[in-house]
Amino acid sequence: MTSIVLYCRPGFEKECGAEIQEKAAWNEMYGYLELKKNQGIVFFHLHDESHGEALMGKLPLRRLIFARQWFVTLTDNITLPDYNRVEAIVEVLGSEWQYDDLRMETADTNDGKALSKFCRKLAVPLRQGLRKVKVLTDKKKVEGIAQEGSILHALFLSGQEVVLGFSLAQNSSNHVMGIPRLKFPNQAPSRSTLKLDEAFLHFIPKNEWEQRLTSGMNAVDLGSAPGGWTYQLVRRGMMVTAIDNGPMAESLMETGQVKHKMMDGFKYVPMKQNVYWLVCDMIEKPQRVAKLMSEWLLNGYCKEAMFNLKLPMKGRYQQVTKDLQSIKDAFSEQNARYELYAKHLYYDREEITVHARLIS
Ligand SMILES: C[S@@+](CC[C@H](N)C(=O)[O-])C[C@H]1O[C@@H](n2cnc3c(N)ncnc32)[C@H](O)[C@@H]1O
């Protein structure tokens, strides 16, 4: 049987499963779900053997909100011997296919973290074993990451059980299990800073940072206090108008790059049309935020928007779909062409991050 394995935040397996099932059905591919509850792992077992690879070829990972990473299975759950694990894996893989990288993966849980130590140790001889039989290639990588070709995934459910599979480098996350490990900058006033840092990394290709995330730009931060997001804009050399009734960190105000206005983010309108980035982390009803964001973009108050939509306790996938649809409808009513992507990022909790911009 072929399955697609998806990684998500533990506790969001239902949403991740509902989403892949729905988007596969749009492509007339069907299957059933096996959720590893609170482990952040979803198996989508496809009825048709050929549909694993076909779906991965058709559906971009960046179109999935709740999945951080995914792969198509090559094997069922394999039981490994106590010794000669490398030989066992090499034998199962055979020599028909080649891969450009190997990812050792586990659940994103405490047990998974303990298991990842074992995986790191095993990775060295496994890589050597796979290279010896030319199943793993020596192709050049950029910053240690394969940019094209296939990636071999080994998901360890325990020290004895592994599921093997592959993904396409151009349609999978560069990060192991889709998790970027970002360093918290000591000068940032709140941990939220990592959310915007990850969002820029995720949504804006690095080779476009010079045009789209650069020094001298004007930005507005709605719901800015104490300043974790503003910090990310300031460190990139931007001038920021920070809107929040709460206080901003002194260290940010001292940079001279921040103007703080104590007012309601729903009422603020920029004086000039020279704002490039709008970022918004207000804890507010997602429907209200969605409406506000589409208004800013349609009115030309900003060029790009990065914002959070808070998730409800129940029916999270349905609600998010509705909120995003309301933005798409607003754009379509004005015949505006747009780019809109949403992701439940690693540093997000009960919210998703959305990036939107109009394109000419
Ligand atoms: C999660 S915090 C923002 C954290 C901030 N992004 C950071 O990195 O430090 C949410 C903020 O939204 C603000 N907020 C909520 N509703 C607002 C509104 N209508 N107008 C302005 N600020 C609002 C709150 O005062 C709070 O400071």
The ligand as a Gaussian input file, in Angstrom:
#p B3LYP/6-31G(d) Opt

LIG

0 1
 C        0.382000      38.588000      21.009000
 S        0.540000      40.237000      21.462000
 C        1.641000      40.867000      20.279000
 C        3.048000      40.479000      20.513000
 C        3.991000      41.199000      19.566000
 N        3.765000      40.806000      18.187000
 C        5.409000      40.895000      19.923000
 O        6.078000      40.191000      19.158000
 O        5.896000      41.358000      20.963000
 C       -0.956000      40.940000      20.996000
 C       -1.017000      42.426000      21.137000
 O       -2.153000      42.883000      20.427000
 C       -2.631000      44.022000      21.072000
 N       -4.004000      44.279000      20.592000
 C       -5.095000      43.495000      20.686000
 N       -6.151000      44.111000      20.107000
 C       -5.678000      45.278000      19.612000
 C       -6.273000      46.362000      18.900000
 N       -7.551000      46.334000      18.557000
 N       -5.497000      47.392000      18.546000
 C       -4.193000      47.431000      18.861000
 N       -3.570000      46.450000      19.556000
 C       -4.317000      45.386000      19.913000
 C       -2.522000      43.703000      22.549000
 O       -2.453000      44.874000      23.325000
 C       -1.208000      42.902000      22.565000
 O       -0.123000      43.725000      22.938000

